[in-house]
Amino acid sequence: QTLKQSHADAARGLEEKVRGSLVLSVEEERARHRAAEHALHTQVNLLRRQVYEVEQEKAAVDQTLRDLEAEAFKESEEAYGLRVQVAGCEEALERMARKARLAHAHHAAVLERN
């Protein structure tokens, strides 16, 4: 009887030891899982912050690009206006040169007659 009792006690003791070990293992695994989850959340938050900063930088670059495009367009319009003015001046000079040639020819003809 005592041998049976002794075996039963030993079996219960072993069962309790195994159960305690399993409970400890489960708790350790849960703690590792929580730590890993926390680390992942931290990484996700860091990546979100980096994405936000990159988006802000992109917005600033886009604005600078729009400003430069507007400035280039304005300068292009000014250059076109200058080209139109130059063409107008060239036409006026050509008209003046024709008038001067006609006046010279007319003056030469008058001098020949006299």
Buried (B, 14 or more C-beta within 10 A) or exposed (E): EEEEEEEEEEEEEEEEEEEEEEEEEEEEEEEEEEEEEEEEEEEEEEEEEEEEEEEEEEEEEEEEEEEEEEEEEEEEEEEEEEEEEEEEEEEEEEEEEEEEEEEEEEEEEEEEEE
